[in-house]
Amino acid sequence: MRAQPPFNPFNAAVGLSFLGWLVFFLLLFAFASWTGRGSASAVLAIQIALAAAGTLASMLYLIRWMSPRKVSSGPRGIVIEKADQLTLIPWVEIENFSFSHRLSLPTLILTLRSSEVFSVTLGHQVQRSEIEREILQHAGQSARGEVGVGE
């Protein structure tokens, strides 16, 4: 949990999720009233839709935020999985890598040819030499490693 980004329930992803759920519930209430099966007033239906959409958006964000991140490597690159997100960092795109410590956790910092920077928090039991060997093996000599940066 210490390596997670700060908890922010008011970010854009929560807002979009809230709007999606709100539209869903409003359409559901409109359909129910159109078929004659809805007995709630319009004001009550809007209040229920707002409360349900806010609750669902917040709970889904909390679940996604708390889910662990899994990092693995394969023949084409490094794969980072977190909740419903999947990120592939191709070996040939890694230009530079370094190791650092953030919040007392070892961190692998990857700089890509497109100037993007990825920080991957590692466990304490992970061997830095194995990671360095694998990156150099797959990315070739084009990937420059900086040992001891940030320590």
C-alpha positions as semicolon CSV with decimal commas, in nm:
position;residue;x (nm);y (nm);z (nm)
1;M;0,000;0,000;0,000
2;R;0,291;0,237;0,060
3;A;0,390;0,226;-0,307
4;Q;0,043;0,323;-0,428
5;P;-0,026;0,668;-0,566
6;P;-0,217;0,890;-0,322
7;F;-0,584;0,806;-0,281
8;N;-0,783;1,064;-0,478
9;P;-1,158;0,994;-0,498
10;F;-1,214;1,311;-0,702
11;N;-1,002;1,229;-1,007
12;A;-1,126;1,218;-1,366
13;A;-1,169;0,838;-1,374
14;V;-1,410;0,849;-1,079
15;G;-1,601;1,136;-1,241
16;L;-1,642;0,947;-1,568
17;S;-1,748;0,634;-1,383
18;F;-1,999;0,838;-1,182
19;L;-2,148;0,991;-1,498
20;G;-2,174;0,651;-1,664
21;W;-2,354;0,497;-1,366
22;L;-2,578;0,804;-1,332
23;V;-2,690;0,781;-1,695
24;F;-2,749;0,407;-1,653
25;F;-2,970;0,452;-1,345
26;L;-3,160;0,746;-1,494
27;L;-3,232;0,545;-1,808
28;L;-3,339;0,253;-1,591
29;F;-3,583;0,473;-1,395
30;A;-3,711;0,634;-1,718
31;F;-3,775;0,293;-1,869
32;A;-3,949;0,173;-1,551
33;S;-4,176;0,478;-1,544
34;W;-4,244;0,450;-1,918
35;T;-4,361;0,090;-1,881
36;G;-4,575;0,187;-1,585
37;R;-4,386;-0,026;-1,333
38;G;-4,206;0,258;-1,160
39;S;-4,390;0,404;-0,864
40;A;-4,120;0,647;-0,745
41;S;-4,149;1,018;-0,812
42;A;-3,900;1,186;-1,044
43;V;-3,721;1,365;-0,757
44;L;-3,685;1,043;-0,559
45;A;-3,561;0,859;-0,870
46;I;-3,293;1,126;-0,929
47;Q;-3,184;1,111;-0,565
48;I;-3,158;0,732;-0,577
49;A;-2,966;0,749;-0,907
50;L;-2,721;1,006;-0,764
51;A;-2,661;0,805;-0,447
52;A;-2,622;0,472;-0,627
53;A;-2,393;0,617;-0,897
54;G;-2,171;0,788;-0,639
55;T;-2,148;0,476;-0,426
56;L;-2,066;0,245;-0,716
57;A;-1,808;0,483;-0,868
58;S;-1,634;0,526;-0,532
59;M;-1,633;0,156;-0,450
60;L;-1,497;0,057;-0,791
61;Y;-1,220;0,317;-0,760
62;L;-1,133;0,191;-0,412
63;I;-1,115;-0,170;-0,533
64;R;-0,898;-0,072;-0,831
65;W;-0,672;0,143;-0,610
66;M;-0,621;-0,135;-0,355
67;S;-0,554;-0,412;-0,607
68;P;-0,194;-0,532;-0,618
69;R;0,035;-0,470;-0,913
70;K;0,192;-0,775;-1,078
71;V;0,512;-0,730;-1,279
72;S;0,639;-1,005;-1,506
73;S;0,858;-1,035;-1,813
74;G;0,824;-1,224;-2,134
75;P;0,986;-1,257;-2,473
76;R;0,849;-0,922;-2,594
77;G;0,891;-0,706;-2,286
78;I;0,788;-0,623;-1,933
79;V;0,418;-0,667;-1,849
80;I;0,259;-0,470;-1,564
81;E;-0,090;-0,578;-1,454
82;K;-0,301;-0,378;-1,211
83;A;-0,673;-0,440;-1,173
84;D;-0,814;-0,395;-1,525
85;Q;-0,507;-0,220;-1,669
86;L;-0,237;-0,397;-1,866
87;T;0,085;-0,219;-1,964
88;L;0,347;-0,367;-2,198
89;I;0,693;-0,212;-2,210
90;P;0,873;-0,361;-2,512
91;W;1,238;-0,453;-2,460
92;V;1,351;-0,255;-2,765
93;E;1,195;0,063;-2,626
94;I;1,397;0,062;-2,302
95;E;1,671;0,322;-2,339
96;N;1,788;0,351;-1,979
97;F;1,717;0,191;-1,643
98;S;1,821;0,259;-1,287
99;F;1,749;0,143;-0,936
100;S;1,638;0,371;-0,656
101;H;1,471;0,361;-0,316
102;R;1,137;0,534;-0,268
103;L;0,955;0,515;0,062
104;S;1,219;0,261;0,169
105;L;1,116;0,025;-0,113
106;P;1,345;-0,069;-0,402
107;T;1,228;0,086;-0,728
108;L;1,318;0,014;-1,090
109;I;1,303;0,327;-1,306
110;L;1,273;0,264;-1,680
111;T;1,328;0,543;-1,932
112;L;1,192;0,468;-2,279
113;R;1,306;0,601;-2,616
114;S;0,988;0,814;-2,625
115;S;1,108;0,991;-2,305
116;E;0,838;0,823;-2,096
117;V;0,945;0,717;-1,748
118;F;0,800;0,416;-1,566
119;S;0,863;0,353;-1,197
120;V;0,812;-0,004;-1,086
121;T;0,819;-0,072;-0,713
122;L;0,993;-0,399;-0,635
123;G;0,968;-0,629;-0,338
124;H;1,252;-0,655;-0,088
125;Q;1,322;-1,015;-0,192
126;V;1,382;-0,924;-0,559
127;Q;1,741;-0,958;-0,679
128;R;1,861;-0,643;-0,857
129;S;2,135;-0,832;-1,040
130;E;1,878;-1,071;-1,194
131;I;1,665;-0,783;-1,318
132;E;1,968;-0,602;-1,459
133;R;2,086;-0,919;-1,634
134;E;1,744;-0,982;-1,788
135;I;1,705;-0,624;-1,914
136;L;2,053;-0,628;-2,069
137;Q;1,989;-0,971;-2,220
138;H;1,658;-0,879;-2,384
139;A;1,702;-0,508;-2,452
140;G;2,056;-0,550;-2,579
141;Q;2,345;-0,317;-2,518
142;S;2,131;-0,017;-2,618
143;A;1,981;-0,012;-2,268
144;R;2,218;0,164;-2,031
145;G;2,193;0,082;-1,666
146;E;2,281;0,323;-1,391
147;V;2,363;0,128;-1,079
148;G;2,319;0,289;-0,741
149;V;2,114;0,590;-0,849
150;G;1,907;0,740;-0,569
151;E;2,052;0,532;-0,287
